[in-house]
Amino acid sequence: MLKLSISLAAALFLAACGGGGDTVSTPTEQPAAVAVAPALAAPAAPAAPVAKTLTDGLLTPENTLLGAMKCSAGFGPNAGRTVLMIPAATMTADSELSWTYIPSFDQLGMPWCTVDLPFKHTGDLQIASEYVTYAIRKVHEITKTPMAVIAYSQGGATGRWSLKYFADTRPMVEDFIGVAAAYHGLIEGNLLCTIDALTCVTSFTQISVGSKFIDALNKGGETFAGIDYTSVYTRTDDVAIPNFDEERGISSLRTGDGARANIATQDICLTNIADHFQAITYDPIPFAIALDALQHKGTASLARLKGQGLGLCTKLAAPGVDLVTLPLNFLTKSMFTFATSVALMPKSSVEPKLREYVTY
């Protein structure tokens, strides 16, 4: 009953893409500042010897980077292991997480932080990665504890870019959890940017299959030693496609020295039919997989998850999601933000040039 159809999500996607509308022509625009926990403003000694300052290698001003962060009331020097969440493309922490993962982690007593990315994560992903890099450094500076990162859809690529090209962040991250992540590019980007440049936001040129960004992200190994990577995907994904199996799926990680687990929601609950937007918001199975990784050493375990029995498969949503307001939140927060972002954010049919630091 609470599952909104895949066809509805697809219809909204097509409506947004066809709408075009007025484009935003202010390339220096930054996301609006969000509330930051008091601990973020407190000075602390740098924890990572490789980066002498929190902004080493970053072009974005520190006050802008700090203003994009928001953390839970329980976050601070004594918070311990914290979860840093990276929203999907076209989304903000409010539209995607405020009614899903944030209340779920609050209910579980887990400290968390989020970071809003420029143009609702539709601008140059190399700039977006600066926000992620800063957030990782800042959270670690305050907690002095390796964190977990949960990245949704395009956020998986942006987060992994930080780990690849800002190497000091690697010891700061213990777990990297991708939910329906666009690790190997999205064919929709190729279609939109080829057929109709008016619907091609900048990040779509980079997240397209075969882009220079995706090539630079994945060459030389997809994972790093010391980090446990859990990749969550759904075989009924209608955006990250194809995602039928671990060996060829868009959301799977298959190379590198990090510990890896690629788990489909249908591996746990055969009847799960979550599409892309359900998977990155309220669906209980992706959340359960992420939680298993957070609560145990190493990656998530399919055996542990299956051991929870049929009770897990009968849940309607992640634990902190209000079932009464779920349909309205899904439509007015997530899907509306997605549609308006595609229609109104700055457009480009040319992939941004790779930065000088990019090496293969």
C-alpha positions in Angstrom: 0.0 0.0 0.0 2.8 2.4 0.9 4.9 1.4 -2.0 4.6 4.1 -4.7 4.8 2.6 -8.2 7.9 2.6 -10.3 5.9 4.0 -13.1 5.0 7.1 -10.9 8.7 7.8 -10.3 9.4 7.3 -14.0 6.6 9.7 -14.9 7.8 12.4 -12.6 11.3 11.9 -14.0 10.1 12.3 -17.6 7.9 15.3 -16.6 10.9 17.0 -15.0 13.1 16.3 -18.0 10.6 17.6 -20.5 9.8 20.7 -18.4 13.1 22.5 -18.9 11.9 25.8 -17.5 14.0 28.8 -16.7 17.6 27.8 -16.0 19.6 29.2 -13.1 22.6 31.2 -14.5 24.5 31.9 -11.3 27.5 29.4 -11.4 28.8 30.8 -8.1 25.6 29.9 -6.2 26.2 27.9 -3.1 23.7 25.9 -1.1 21.9 27.7 1.7 23.6 27.4 5.1 22.0 24.9 7.4 22.1 24.7 11.1 25.3 23.4 12.5 25.8 21.7 15.9 27.7 23.9 18.3 30.6 21.4 18.3 31.4 22.2 14.7 32.4 25.7 15.6 34.7 24.6 18.4 38.4 24.6 17.5 40.3 21.4 17.6 43.7 20.1 16.7 44.0 18.5 13.2 43.8 14.8 13.5 45.2 13.8 10.1 49.0 14.6 9.5 48.7 14.5 5.7 46.3 17.4 5.6 47.8 20.3 7.5 44.5 22.2 7.4 40.9 21.2 6.9 40.9 23.0 3.6 44.2 21.6 2.1 43.6 21.1 -1.6 40.2 22.7 -1.6 39.2 25.8 -3.5 35.9 26.5 -1.7 36.0 28.9 1.3 35.9 27.2 4.7 32.9 29.2 5.9 30.9 27.9 2.9 32.0 24.3 3.5 31.2 24.5 7.2 27.8 26.1 6.5 26.8 23.2 4.4 27.1 20.8 7.3 24.4 19.8 9.8 24.8 17.4 12.7 22.7 15.7 15.3 22.3 17.1 18.8 24.4 14.2 20.2 27.4 15.0 17.9 30.5 16.4 19.5 34.0 15.5 20.9 32.5 12.5 22.9 30.2 11.3 20.2 32.5 8.5 19.0 31.7 6.8 15.7 29.5 9.1 13.6 27.6 8.5 10.4 28.2 11.1 7.7 25.4 11.0 5.0 25.8 12.3 1.4 22.5 13.0 -0.4 21.7 11.8 -3.9 21.8 14.0 -7.0 19.0 16.7 -7.1 18.4 16.1 -3.3 19.2 17.9 -0.1 19.5 16.5 3.4 16.1 17.9 4.2 14.3 16.4 1.1 15.9 13.0 1.3 17.0 12.4 4.9 15.0 14.5 7.3 12.1 12.1 7.3 14.0 8.8 6.6 17.5 8.1 7.9 17.8 11.1 10.3 14.8 10.1 12.5 15.9 6.5 12.2 19.4 7.2 13.5 17.9 9.5 16.2 15.6 6.7 17.3 18.7 4.4 17.6 20.8 7.0 19.4 23.4 7.2 16.6 25.2 10.5 16.1 25.1 11.7 12.5 26.1 14.6 10.2 24.9 15.5 6.7 26.3 17.8 4.0 24.4 19.7 1.4 26.1 20.0 -1.9 26.1 22.9 -4.5 23.1 23.2 -6.7 21.4 20.3 -4.9 24.3 18.0 -5.9 23.8 18.8 -9.6 26.9 20.9 -10.2 30.5 19.9 -10.9 31.1 16.7 -8.8 34.8 17.7 -8.3 33.5 20.8 -6.4 30.9 18.7 -4.5 33.7 16.4 -3.4 35.4 19.3 -1.7 32.3 19.6 0.6 32.5 15.9 1.3 36.2 16.0 1.9 35.9 18.9 4.3 33.0 17.2 6.2 35.1 14.0 6.6 38.0 16.0 7.9 35.8 18.1 10.2 33.9 15.2 11.7 37.2 13.3 12.4 38.8 16.4 13.8 36.1 16.7 16.4 35.5 13.0 17.3 39.0 11.7 16.8 37.2 8.5 15.7 37.0 6.8 12.3 33.5 7.3 10.9 31.0 5.6 8.6 29.9 7.3 5.4 26.5 6.5 3.8 26.2 7.7 0.2 23.1 7.6 -1.9 23.0 7.2 -5.7 25.3 9.8 -7.2 26.6 10.5 -3.7 28.4 7.2 -3.9 30.6 8.5 -6.7 31.1 11.9 -5.1 32.1 10.2 -1.8 34.5 7.8 -3.4 36.1 10.7 -5.4 37.1 12.2 -2.0 38.7 8.9 -0.8 40.5 8.5 -4.1 42.0 12.0 -4.6 42.2 13.3 -1.0 44.1 10.3 0.5 44.2 11.8 4.0 40.5 11.0 4.4 41.0 7.2 4.0 42.1 6.6 7.6 39.2 8.7 8.8 36.6 6.4 7.2 36.0 2.9 8.6 32.8 2.0 6.6 31.7 3.3 3.2 28.1 2.3 2.5 26.6 3.0 -0.9 22.8 2.8 -1.4 21.8 2.4 -5.1 25.1 4.1 -5.9 26.0 5.2 -9.4 29.5 3.8 -9.2 29.7 2.9 -12.9 27.7 5.6 -14.5 24.1 6.1 -15.4 22.9 5.6 -19.0 20.1 8.2 -18.3 22.9 10.8 -18.2 24.0 9.9 -21.7 20.4 10.0 -23.0 19.5 13.3 -21.4 22.7 15.1 -22.3 22.6 13.8 -25.9 18.9 14.2 -26.7 18.0 17.4 -24.8 20.8 19.6 -23.4 18.1 21.7 -21.7 17.6 18.9 -19.1 21.3 18.0 -18.7 22.4 19.4 -15.4 26.2 19.5 -15.0 26.6 16.4 -12.9 24.8 14.3 -15.4 27.7 14.9 -17.9 30.0 13.4 -15.3 27.9 10.6 -14.0 27.2 9.3 -17.6 28.5 6.0 -18.6 32.0 6.4 -20.2 32.5 9.9 -18.8 36.0 11.1 -18.0 34.9 11.5 -14.4 33.7 7.8 -14.0 36.8 6.6 -15.8 39.1 8.5 -13.4 37.0 7.4 -10.4 37.3 3.6 -11.1 40.7 3.2 -12.8 43.4 1.8 -10.5 41.0 0.0 -8.1 37.6 1.0 -6.7 38.3 0.4 -3.0 41.1 1.0 -0.5 42.6 -1.1 2.2 41.4 -0.4 5.7 37.8 0.6 4.6 34.9 -1.8 4.6 32.6 -1.2 1.6 29.0 -2.3 1.7 27.1 -1.8 -1.6 23.3 -2.0 -1.4 21.4 -2.4 -4.7 17.9 -3.4 -5.9 17.3 -5.5 -9.0 14.2 -3.4 -9.6 16.1 -0.2 -9.8 14.8 2.0 -12.6 17.6 4.6 -12.5 20.9 2.7 -11.7 20.5 0.2 -14.5 21.4 -2.6 -15.1 21.6 -3.8 -11.5 20.7 -7.4 -11.8 23.8 -9.0 -10.3 27.0 -8.3 -8.4 29.3 -9.0 -11.4 27.9 -6.4 -13.8 25.7 -4.1 -11.6 26.1 -0.4 -11.7 26.1 -0.2 -7.9 28.6 -3.0 -7.2 32.3 -2.6 -6.3 34.5 -5.3 -7.6 38.2 -4.2 -7.5 40.7 -2.8 -5.1 42.1 -3.7 -1.7 39.1 -2.8 0.5 36.8 -5.4 2.0 33.7 -5.6 -0.1 30.1 -6.8 0.1 27.6 -6.3 -2.7 24.1 -7.1 -1.4 20.8 -6.9 -3.3 17.6 -6.2 -1.4 16.1 -9.3 -3.1 18.9 -11.5 -1.6 17.2 -10.9 1.7 13.6 -10.5 0.8 12.8 -12.1 -2.6 9.6 -10.0 -2.9 11.2 -6.6 -2.4 10.4 -4.4 -5.4 12.0 -1.1 -4.3 12.8 1.2 -7.1 15.6 3.7 -7.1 13.8 6.5 -5.2 12.3 4.1 -2.6 15.7 2.5 -2.0 17.4 5.8 -1.3 14.7 7.0 1.0 12.3 4.9 3.2 12.6 1.3 2.1 13.4 -0.8 5.2 15.8 -3.3 3.5 18.5 -0.9 2.4 18.4 0.6 5.8 18.7 -2.8 7.5 21.7 -3.6 5.3 23.4 -0.3 6.2 22.6 -0.8 9.9 24.1 -4.3 9.9 27.3 -2.8 8.5 27.2 -0.1 11.2 26.6 -2.4 14.1 29.3 -5.0 13.2 32.9 -5.0 12.4 33.5 -5.4 8.7 31.0 -5.2 5.9 27.3 -6.1 6.2 26.7 -9.8 6.3 24.0 -11.5 4.1 24.0 -14.4 6.6 23.3 -12.1 9.5 20.6 -10.3 7.7 18.8 -13.5 6.5 19.0 -14.7 10.1 16.6 -11.9 11.1 13.8 -13.9 9.5 10.7 -12.9 7.8 10.0 -10.1 10.3 12.4 -7.9 8.4 10.6 -8.5 5.1 7.2 -7.5 6.6 8.4 -4.1 7.6 7.0 -1.2 5.7 9.7 1.4 6.2 12.9 2.2 8.0 12.4 2.4 11.8 12.1 6.2 12.2 9.8 6.8 9.2 6.4 8.1 10.1 4.0 5.8 8.1 1.2 8.3 8.2 3.2 11.1 6.6 5.3 8.8 4.4 3.4 9.2 1.1 3.2 13.0 1.4 6.9 13.3 2.3 7.9 11.1 -0.5 6.0 13.2 -3.0 6.5 16.7 -1.7 10.1 16.4 -0.4 11.9 13.8 -2.4 10.1 13.6 -5.8 9.2 17.3 -6.0 12.8 18.3 -5.1 14.1 15.9 -7.8 11.7 17.3 -10.4 12.4 21.0 -9.7 16.2 20.4 -9.5 16.3 18.8 -12.9 14.1 21.6 -14.3 15.8 24.6 -12.7 19.4 23.9 -11.8 22.2 25.1 -14.2 22.6 23.1 -17.4 25.6 22.1 -19.3 26.2 19.6 -22.1 29.9 19.6 -21.7 31.7 17.6 -19.0 33.8 19.8 -16.7 37.5 19.5 -17.2 39.2 17.1 -14.8 41.3 18.8 -12.2 45.1 18.9 -12.3 45.4 16.5 -9.4 43.6 13.7 -11.3 46.0 10.9 -12.2 45.4 7.4 -13.4 
